[in-house]
Amino acid sequence: MSNVLIVDEDGVSSNLLREAARDEGLSSLVVTSIKQAWIQITLQRPDVLFTAQNLTDGSGLSLIDVSGTSSRTIVIMMMAEPSVDAVIDAWRLGVTDYLTKPLDLHRVRRWLRDLSRTVQDTRRQASSPCLLGTSVPMKILSEHISRVAPTEATVLLLGESGTGKELVAQTIHAQSARHRQPFIPINCGAISPQLIESEIFGHEKGSFTGADRQHKGYFERAYGGTLFLDEVIEMPVELQVKLLRVLETGAFMRIGSHQTLSTNVRIIAASN
């Protein structure tokens, strides 16, 4: 049975979601704080997470770092007064969709029916092999993957564009001890050189023009999981130096901060 975690201080919305989930044959649990939600996610990762945008002890967006969009938790944000910027930020972090308060019961029921099917499809995909093929090269590749996946070794994948390097990275992650944690891919050539350091390491509020809030980078959001750096040679050289330091020490700092943060992330990089 799919399980739903509802994080909201609004009893009316929580009860509506819980009753709708029950009617759709889904188990559900309601908590009223970010702290309680962290505990529940640690105990049992939900299939579906409904969270309010703002709670007394923090933002519902912070739960995405814990639940992990790549760990197949579907996240729905509930907003009282959604703004374009807030919705874009939510989608950027991995939110599947958002609901406006007061909640539309018919839309909630339709969402839960669709989500139930999505969860089942995702579970089937998760149990399917990532790589297919019985040729000699594929057998050699599979053997290499099976040898390196259980280790904590940093991996570099080399191959021409279109040869399936990301698929190999996903397979390594799926066969590793980190498979229940996030797998986050980054195309280093697709992010602006001015933004890539902030995207990877994060930044503090006020650290540069336009930084109106604290932002957690990929190293924090992928905690416990795997970070896939595609086309890593497209990363600016000065940032490659900082990346090397993270690989050597397991520590980094957000832009605008003097506090050193530790990371627990496996790096898989790729280049053509």
Secondary structure, 3 states (H helix, E strand, C coil): CCEEEEECCCHHHHHHHHHHHHHCCCEEEEECCHHHHHHHHHHCCCCEEEEECEECCEECCHHHHHHCHHHCCEEEEEECCCCHHHHHHHHHHCCCEEEECCCCHHHHHHHHHHHHHHHHHHHHHHCCCCCCCCCHHHHHHHHHHHHHCCCCCCEEEECCCCCCHHHHHHHHHHCCCCCCCCEEEEECCCCCCCCHHHHHHEECCCCCCCCCCCEECHHHHCCCCEEEEECHHHCCHHHHHHHHHHHHHCEECCECCCCCEECCCEEEEEEC
